[in-house]
Amino acid sequence: MTNAVPWIFALLFFICISPSADAQNQAKDRAKLIEDAKKEGKVLVYVSSNASDAQALKSAFERKYPFINMEFYSSGKDALLARYLLEARTGTYLADVYQSSVFPIMNLVEKGLLAKFYSPEREGYIDALRDKDGYLNATYLNAVTMAYNSRSLKPGEVPTSYQELLLPKWKGRMGFVLSHTEWYFAMLQSMGEDKGRQYMEALSKQNIHARIGSSLMNQLMMAGEFPLLISQYPTGVEEIKKTGAPIDWVPLDPWFVYPIGIAVTAKNSHPAAARLYVDFILSEEGQTSMRQLSRIPARKNILPNPPRLMQGRKLFVIKPASSAVYNKYNSEMLRYFR
């Protein structure tokens, strides 16, 4: 018993000091990251959101870290990916941070163009929204659901499931956004590939009005070209509703969402500033900024505005896939609806 006493005291000592020591180490790491970022003085973010959103995040970040100039290049997800891949082929590595849909980001993971970064802010996210290998983390969510012309359809006339879209009464009365490959993924993942493709075959015979462009399809629907959109972003619908336009979205279950991810590039000029920016975006402060931009924050404890965009929803997180699978699904979708 006497010999065991020193071991017991040693164990108690280790237990008592470990959390404190760990906290001290984290504080030192944080201080060093900030100091290194201060020396770099700049971070360049490639982002697929609109320029006004990027500008708002720039302002929020620079208020917190005035010693870092956040620059950004914004473009659509496909154009942004093409630009970055071209730069990589020519050995021109400009971007420090890449922020876009998880699908193009998976393309960069495959090509070894992203760095692993386990941000301490990852703890605020569910497992489905943080990459276990550390390459990316969700920043906000895009939900995909049906939208309708509220002047043409009464709430009781709106479909409550995707199966209802196969009814004869909807033939020739629906629109589809041809760039919404994520919706196609969601349907095949939730239904199973065989049943999903059978459904798409039946749906394609409903004389769908299909075009590229979410905004364009909203305009056509509100103009009376068709009363229902099969796939649309409810956050965008909410913004249009504020103007008094005749549009609304359908709260379906399951509630399809896919992450807009953020990652540090593998080759960059400002590694510390890049990590500091990612930390900021994933923090409660950064996620509150996302909420103010009418996005659906990915962090667990921050609800969107309005809360019903997430509250009470049965979440279905669309799983990212390799670029080969993405291209295959996209080609299939276009064959059905173009």
Sequence and secondary structure as in RCSB ss.txt:
>XXXX:A:sequence
MTNAVPWIFALLFFICISPSADAQNQAKDRAKLIEDAKKEGKVLVYVSSNASDAQALKSAFERKYPFINMEFYSS
GKDALLARYLLEARTGTYLADVYQSSVFPIMNLVEKGLLAKFYSPEREGYIDALRDKDGYLNATYLNAVTMAYNS
RSLKPGEVPTSYQELLLPKWKGRMGFVLSHTEWYFAMLQSMGEDKGRQYMEALSKQNIHARIGSSLMNQLMMAGE
FPLLISQYPTGVEEIKKTGAPIDWVPLDPWFVYPIGIAVTAKNSHPAAARLYVDFILSEEGQTSMRQLSRIPARK
NILPNPPRLMQGRKLFVIKPASSAVYNKYNSEMLRYFR
>XXXX:A:secstr
 TTHHHHHHHHHHHHHHHHHHHHHHHHHHHHHHHHHHHHH EEEEEESS HHHHHHHHHHHHHH TTSEEEEEE 
 HHHHHHHHHHHHHTT    SEEEEEHHHHHHHHHTT EE    GGGGGS GGGB TTSS EEEEEEEEEEEEET
TTS GGGS SSGGGGGSGGGTT EEEETT HHHHHHHHHHH HHHHHHHHHHHGGG  EEES HHHHHHHHHTTS
 SEEEEE HHHHHHHHTTT SEEE   SSEEEEEEEEEEESS S HHHHHHHHHHHHSHHHHHHHHHTT EE ST
T   SSGGGTTT  EEE     HHHHHHHHHHHHHHH 
